[in-house]
């Protein structure tokens, strides 16, 4: 069991494409290119027929008309020699957004693409034993994956407070704007969580996400502290002295220890809030007795709203029971619904052979993913094995190496190498939709990859190599003509690999 993240921040030389030239400029400035192309097409027509000529024309169209910006990542500089050190699709830019004695939160920035902002960032949460991330909400959707340790997460689902006990493998979605906290109540082990962070496009200045702290005081400042003390006193129906406890906290940052002096202070804070809330409820009961005609639904909404903040604090510090839903056993085939978490280890892999396994969790498994339009996957490759070259025609993929080491290789649409990078635990990479890629585990041990895709539907990867590859499905004279070889020659190569999806280790060193 690992207790620390191995974050790889080494800057690798990057591939730098040739200077940008539009298709129109290329045609004008390089007439010989088109002349030679026409000659080659005529030769193909005479020697092999129209189909390979059309195929060749399509290849030329893709290679020439594809604008350079389709695969240029802003900010990349430098080049790589030999094609083995390109790191274009490694997410190397990270920053620590929270750091205290109790833990830290590190975020790897997503890359802009085709003029659009990044779809998601990847976050790493590390918390020491007996610590708490104080209650807050952010302007981004979160998909949490608990990697190591155990956690208690209290959060607001609709108008209810939910207390979720999470174990390794649990996936939980927290919508943007939902207040939550995380507690590592373990006595010995660190808590480690990997999260997808999907900004919702607010007009705020921060380009990652903005936290709004409910708890806090001097550092971080609670959003309650921004109100006039008399406004708060009137809202809570409490005295300024009672409400003042909420705005004068002496917390030691967003992640705090919850034992010793801190715990004593937070118990005091909880008591003050409960006292204020009790006064509010007594006043409401008196008002109901006078009016006598308040609808049941309205009363229930008032009860939920009044008790929400009290329940959060009570659950953290007093151990009082909180709302838990969906505990009844769900029939097989029905998706897990909010506010429950989904455990990825509690199900059989979607694919398994002697060389590894893979699991995908989508909206059909965990219904809350539909709201974020994100899926979660987990891939385990045995030493030296390969996830066969494939294409995801539905979504962009973000991968996090959570154990082991290996190589990730990505290919451009024009058939040139985009990246071949060695990765290890803590590295984050991404692969744009439609781009061919593969992953290979190092020869000295297995590699496990956790990932998020930008579609909640079932991802149906198209494999380029293997028993169920598109090359086998399309096998025939037309495909052979497209490669400029005889069908027998093509069959000899394509039919050699009888495995599918995850391929066995090859005797030669695939990392050289």
C-alpha positions in Angstrom: 0.0 0.0 0.0 1.4 3.4 -1.0 1.2 6.4 1.3 2.4 9.1 -1.1 1.7 10.3 -4.6 4.5 9.9 -7.1 4.0 13.1 -9.2 6.1 13.3 -12.3 6.7 16.9 -13.3 9.8 16.5 -15.4 9.6 18.6 -18.5 10.0 16.5 -21.6 11.1 17.7 -25.0 8.0 18.2 -27.2 7.3 17.6 -30.8 7.1 20.9 -32.7 5.2 20.7 -36.0 6.5 22.5 -39.1 5.4 26.1 -39.4 1.7 26.5 -40.0 0.5 26.7 -43.6 -3.1 26.7 -44.7 -4.3 24.3 -47.4 -4.8 27.2 -49.8 -1.2 28.5 -49.2 0.1 25.0 -49.6 -1.6 24.6 -53.0 -0.4 27.9 -54.3 3.1 27.7 -52.9 3.7 24.1 -53.8 2.2 23.3 -57.2 4.6 20.5 -57.7 3.0 18.7 -54.8 -0.3 18.6 -56.6 1.3 17.7 -59.9 3.1 14.7 -58.4 0.0 13.7 -56.6 -2.0 13.6 -59.8 0.7 11.5 -61.4 0.6 9.0 -58.6 -3.1 8.7 -58.6 -3.1 8.0 -62.4 -0.5 5.2 -61.8 -2.8 3.7 -59.1 -5.8 3.9 -61.4 -3.9 2.0 -64.1 -2.4 -0.6 -61.8 -5.0 -1.3 -59.1 -8.3 0.2 -60.1 -10.4 3.1 -58.8 -10.9 2.0 -55.2 -7.3 2.4 -54.2 -7.1 5.7 -56.0 -10.1 7.0 -54.1 -8.5 5.7 -50.9 -5.3 7.4 -51.7 -7.1 10.6 -52.5 -8.8 10.5 -49.1 -5.5 10.0 -47.3 -4.1 13.0 -49.2 -7.1 15.1 -48.3 -6.8 14.3 -44.6 -3.0 14.9 -44.5 -3.2 18.2 -46.4 -6.5 19.9 -45.3 -6.2 19.1 -41.7 -5.4 22.4 -40.1 -2.3 22.4 -37.9 -4.2 23.9 -35.0 -6.3 20.7 -34.8 -3.5 19.0 -33.0 -1.4 21.8 -31.7 -1.6 22.3 -27.9 -1.0 25.9 -26.9 2.1 26.5 -25.0 4.0 23.4 -26.3 7.5 24.2 -27.3 10.6 22.4 -28.4 11.0 19.1 -30.2 11.9 15.6 -29.6 14.6 13.5 -31.3 13.9 9.9 -32.3 10.2 10.2 -31.5 10.5 8.7 -28.1 10.4 11.7 -25.8 7.3 13.6 -27.1 5.1 14.6 -24.2 2.4 16.6 -26.0 -0.5 14.8 -24.4 0.9 14.5 -20.9 -0.8 16.9 -18.5 2.4 18.2 -16.9 1.1 21.6 -15.8 -0.1 21.2 -12.2 -0.5 23.5 -9.2 -1.2 23.0 -5.5 -4.4 24.8 -4.8 -4.6 23.8 -1.1 -1.7 22.9 1.2 -1.8 22.7 5.0 -0.3 20.4 7.6 -3.4 18.3 7.2 -3.1 17.6 3.5 -3.1 19.1 0.0 -5.1 19.3 -3.2 -3.1 19.3 -6.5 -4.8 20.0 -9.8 -3.5 19.0 -13.3 -4.8 21.5 -15.8 -6.6 20.2 -18.9 -5.5 21.5 -22.3 -7.6 23.8 -24.5 -8.6 22.1 -27.8 -9.7 23.5 -31.2 -10.3 26.9 -29.6 -12.4 25.5 -26.8 -11.5 25.6 -23.1 -10.5 22.3 -21.4 -13.4 20.0 -20.8 -12.0 18.9 -17.4 -9.1 19.0 -15.0 -7.8 16.2 -12.9 -7.4 16.6 -9.1 -5.5 14.7 -6.5 -6.7 15.0 -2.9 -4.3 13.8 -0.1 -5.4 14.0 3.6 -3.6 13.0 6.7 -5.4 10.8 9.4 -8.0 12.6 11.5 -8.4 15.5 9.1 -11.3 17.4 7.5 -11.8 19.5 4.4 -14.0 22.2 5.9 -17.6 22.5 4.4 -17.6 24.3 1.1 -19.0 24.2 -2.5 -17.3 24.9 -5.8 -18.4 26.0 -9.3 -17.5 22.7 -10.9 -18.9 19.1 -11.1 -16.8 16.5 -9.3 -16.5 12.8 -10.0 -14.6 11.4 -7.0 -12.7 8.1 -7.1 -11.5 6.9 -3.7 -8.1 5.3 -4.3 -6.7 4.6 -0.9 -8.1 4.8 2.7 -11.6 5.3 3.8 -13.6 8.5 4.0 -16.8 10.0 5.3 -18.3 12.5 2.8 -21.2 14.7 3.9 -22.9 16.5 1.1 -26.2 18.1 0.0 -28.3 16.0 -2.4 -31.2 18.1 -3.6 -32.5 19.4 -0.2 -31.3 16.5 1.9 -28.0 16.1 3.8 -26.3 12.8 3.0 -23.6 11.0 4.9 -21.6 8.7 2.6 -19.1 6.2 3.9 -16.7 5.5 1.1 -14.2 2.7 0.6 -11.5 2.1 -2.1 -13.1 1.8 -5.5 -16.1 4.0 -4.7 -17.2 6.6 -7.4 -19.3 9.5 -6.2 -20.6 12.5 -8.1 -21.0 15.9 -6.3 -22.7 18.5 -8.5 -21.5 22.0 -8.8 -22.9 24.1 -6.0 -23.5 21.2 -3.6 -22.0 21.9 -0.2 -19.8 19.0 1.0 -16.9 18.1 3.3 -14.5 15.1 3.4 -13.3 13.5 6.6 -10.4 11.1 6.9 -11.3 9.5 10.2 -8.6 6.8 9.9 -6.0 6.7 12.7 -3.0 5.6 10.7 -3.5 5.9 6.9 -3.6 8.8 4.5 -6.6 9.3 2.3 -6.1 9.6 -1.5 -8.8 10.6 -3.9 -8.6 11.2 -7.7 -11.2 13.5 -9.1 -12.4 14.8 -12.5 -13.1 18.5 -12.2 -15.5 19.9 -14.8 -15.9 23.7 -14.7 -19.4 24.8 -15.5 -18.4 28.0 -17.3 -19.1 30.7 -14.7 -18.0 34.3 -15.1 -15.6 34.1 -12.2 -12.0 35.0 -12.5 -10.5 31.7 -11.5 -9.8 29.5 -14.5 -9.7 26.2 -12.6 -12.6 26.4 -10.1 -13.6 28.7 -7.3 -14.3 27.3 -3.7 -16.9 29.0 -1.5 -16.2 28.1 2.1 -19.2 27.7 4.4 -17.1 26.9 7.4 -14.0 29.0 8.1 -13.3 32.4 9.5 -9.9 34.1 9.2 -8.4 31.5 6.9 -10.2 30.6 4.8 -12.9 33.2 5.1 -16.5 31.8 5.3 -19.0 33.2 2.9 -21.1 34.0 5.9 -18.4 36.5 7.1 -19.3 38.7 4.1 -22.7 39.6 5.5 -23.3 42.3 8.1 -23.5 40.8 11.6 -27.0 42.2 12.1 -28.1 40.6 8.8 -26.9 37.2 10.0 -28.4 37.7 13.4 -31.8 38.4 11.9 -31.5 35.5 9.4 -30.5 33.0 12.2 -32.9 34.6 14.7 -30.0 34.7 17.1 -27.9 37.2 19.0 -24.9 38.8 17.3 -22.7 37.1 19.9 -24.1 33.7 19.0 -23.7 34.3 15.2 -20.2 35.8 15.8 -18.8 32.3 16.4 -19.5 31.5 12.7 -17.4 34.4 11.4 -14.4 34.3 13.8 -13.1 30.8 13.3 -9.4 30.2 13.9 -9.1 27.3 11.5 -5.7 26.5 10.1 -6.6 26.4 6.4 -9.1 24.4 4.2 -7.8 21.0 5.5 -7.6 20.8 9.3 -7.0 18.3 12.0 -10.2 17.5 14.0 -8.7 16.4 17.3 -7.2 18.4 20.2 -7.8 22.2 20.3 -9.4 22.4 16.8 -12.0 19.8 17.8 -12.9 21.7 21.0 -13.4 24.9 19.0 -15.5 23.2 16.3 -17.6 21.6 19.0 -18.3 25.1 20.3 -19.1 26.2 16.8 -21.5 23.4 16.3 -23.3 24.1 19.6 -23.7 27.8 18.7 -25.3 26.9 15.3 -27.6 24.3 16.9 -28.8 26.8 19.4 -29.6 29.4 16.7 -31.4 26.8 14.6 -33.5 25.7 17.5 -34.7 29.3 18.0 -35.6 29.4 14.3 -37.6 26.2 14.6 -39.4 27.3 17.7 -40.4 30.6 16.0 -41.7 28.7 13.0 -43.8 26.4 15.2 -45.4 29.4 16.8 -46.1 31.0 13.4 -47.7 27.7 12.2 -49.9 27.6 15.4 -51.2 31.1 14.6 -51.8 30.6 10.9 -52.9 27.0 11.1 -52.9 26.4 7.3 -49.3 25.8 6.3 -49.0 23.0 3.7 -47.2 19.8 4.6 -44.8 20.1 1.7 -43.9 23.7 2.6 -43.2 22.7 6.2 -41.0 19.8 5.0 -39.0 22.2 2.8 -38.6 24.6 5.7 -37.4 21.7 7.9 -34.8 20.6 5.4 -33.5 24.1 4.8 -33.3 25.0 8.5 -31.5 21.8 9.5 -29.0 21.5 6.6 -26.1 23.5 8.0 -26.8 22.1 11.5 -26.7 18.5 10.2 -23.4 19.1 8.4 -21.7 20.2 11.6 -23.4 17.7 13.8 -22.4 14.8 11.5 -18.7 16.0 11.5 -18.2 16.7 15.1 -21.0 15.0 17.1 -21.5 11.8 15.3 -25.3 12.3 15.0 -27.1 10.2 12.3 -27.7 11.8 9.0 -30.0 11.1 6.0 -29.0 8.0 4.0 -30.9 6.8 1.0 -31.2 3.9 -1.4 -29.8 1.4 1.1 -32.3 -1.3 -0.1 -30.7 -3.8 -2.4 -31.3 -2.8 -6.0 -32.4 -5.4 -8.6 -29.7 -6.5 -11.0 -29.5 -4.4 -14.1 -30.8 -1.2 -12.5 -28.3 1.7 -12.3 -27.1 3.0 -8.9 -28.8 6.3 -8.3 -27.8 9.3 -6.3 -27.0 9.8 -3.5 -25.4 6.4 -3.3 -21.8 5.8 -4.5 -20.9 3.1 -7.0 -18.0 0.7 -6.2 -16.0 -0.2 -9.3 -14.5 -3.2 -7.6 -17.8 -4.8 -6.7 -18.4 -6.0 -10.3 -16.8 -8.3 -12.8 -14.6 -6.7 -15.5 -16.2 -6.0 -18.8 -13.2 -7.8 -20.4 -10.6 -10.1 -19.0 -7.9 -12.4 -20.3 -4.5 -13.7 -19.2 -2.9 -10.3 -19.9 -5.2 -7.9 -18.1 -8.7 -6.6 -17.6 -10.8 -3.5 -18.1 -14.0 -2.0 -16.5 -16.2 0.9 -17.7 -18.7 2.6 -15.5 -21.2 4.7 -17.5 -24.7 6.1 -17.1 -26.2 2.6 -17.3 -24.3 1.6 -14.2 -24.2 4.8 -12.2 -27.1 7.2 -13.1 -25.5 10.5 -11.8 -22.8 10.2 -14.5 -25.5 11.2 -17.1 -25.8 14.7 -15.6 -22.0 15.2 -16.1 -21.8 13.3 -19.3 -18.7 11.5 -18.1 -17.8 7.8 -17.8 -15.1 6.2 -15.6 -12.8 3.4 -16.6 -10.2 1.2 -15.0 -7.6 -0.8 -16.9 -5.1 -3.3 -15.5 -2.3 -4.5 -17.8 0.1 -7.3 -16.7 3.8 -6.8 -17.1 4.7 -6.2 -20.8 1.1 -6.5 -22.1 -0.6 -3.9 -24.3 -4.0 -2.4 -24.7 -4.2 -2.9 -28.5 -4.1 0.2 -30.7 -7.6 1.6 -30.8 -9.7 4.6 -31.4 -12.5 6.1 -29.2 -15.0 7.5 -31.7 -17.2 8.9 -29.0 -15.1 10.7 -26.4 -11.9 12.2 -25.3 -10.1 10.2 -22.6 -8.1 11.4 -19.6 -5.9 8.8 -17.9 -4.2 8.6 -14.5 -1.5 6.0 -13.8 -2.4 4.9 -10.3 0.2 2.1 -10.1 3.1 0.7 -12.1 4.7 2.2 -15.1 4.7 1.9 -18.9 4.3 3.7 -22.2 1.5 5.6 -23.8 1.6 6.2 -27.6 -0.7 8.5 -29.5 -1.0 9.0 -33.3 -2.0 12.1 -35.3 -4.8 12.0 -37.9 -2.3 12.3 -40.7 -0.5 9.1 -39.6 2.5 10.6 -37.9 3.5 10.0 -34.3 2.1 12.5 -31.8 3.5 11.1 -28.6 5.4 8.1 -27.2 6.0 8.9 -23.6 7.0 6.8 -20.6 4.6 7.2 -17.7 4.6 6.1 -14.1 2.4 6.4 -11.0 1.0 9.9 -10.6 1.3 10.8 -14.3 -1.8 12.2 -16.1 -2.3 12.1 -19.9 -5.2 12.7 -22.3 -6.1 11.5 -25.8 -8.4 13.5 -28.1 -11.5 11.9 -29.6 -10.7 9.9 -32.7 -6.9 9.8 -32.1 -5.5 6.3 -32.3 -3.5 5.3 -29.2 -2.3 2.4 -27.1 -0.8 1.7 -23.6 1.9 -0.8 -22.8 2.9 -1.9 -19.3 6.6 -1.9 -18.4 8.3 -5.3 -18.4 9.0 -5.3 -14.7 5.5 -5.1 -13.4 1.8 -4.4 -14.1 0.3 -1.0 -14.8 -3.1 0.2 -13.7 -4.8 3.2 -15.2 -7.9 5.1 -13.9 -9.6 7.3 -16.4 -12.5 9.6 -17.3 -14.1 10.0 -20.7 -16.2 12.8 -22.0 -19.3 10.7 -22.7 -21.6 9.0 -20.2 -22.8 6.6 -22.9 -21.2 3.2 -23.5 -17.9 3.8 -25.2 -17.4 1.4 -28.1 -13.7 1.6 -29.0 -12.6 0.5 -32.5 -9.6 -1.7 -32.3 -7.1 -1.5 -35.1 -5.3 -4.7 -34.2 -6.4 -8.1 -32.8 -9.0 -10.8 -33.4 -12.0 -8.4 -33.4 -10.2 -5.5 -35.1 -11.7 -3.4 -37.8 -9.0 -4.7 -40.2 -10.3 -8.2 -39.8 -13.9 -7.1 -40.1 -13.1 -5.2 -43.4 -10.8 -7.9 -44.8 -11.1 -8.2 -48.5 -9.6 -7.0 -51.8 -10.8 -3.4 -51.2 -8.8 -3.2 -48.0 -5.8 -4.8 -49.5 -6.0 -2.3 -52.4 -6.1 0.5 -49.9 -2.7 -0.7 -48.5 -1.3 -1.3 -52.0 -0.7 -5.0 -51.3 -2.2 -8.3 -52.3 -5.0 -9.7 -50.1 -2.9 -12.7 -49.2 -0.1 -10.5 -48.0 -2.5 -8.5 -45.9 -4.1 -11.6 -44.4 -0.7 -13.0 -43.4 -0.1 -9.9 -41.2 -3.6 -9.2 -39.9 -4.4 -12.8 -39.0 -1.3 -13.4 -36.9 -2.7 -11.9 -33.7 -5.4 -14.1 -32.3 -5.9 -12.2 -29.0 -8.1 -9.2 -28.6 -8.3 -6.0 -26.7 -5.3 -6.7 -24.4 -2.4 -8.3 -26.1 0.4 -10.4 -24.7 3.9 -9.3 -24.3 6.1 -9.5 -27.4 9.5 -11.0 -27.1 11.3 -7.9 -28.5 11.5 -4.8 -26.3 8.5 -2.7 -27.3 9.8 0.3 -25.4 12.8 0.9 -27.6 
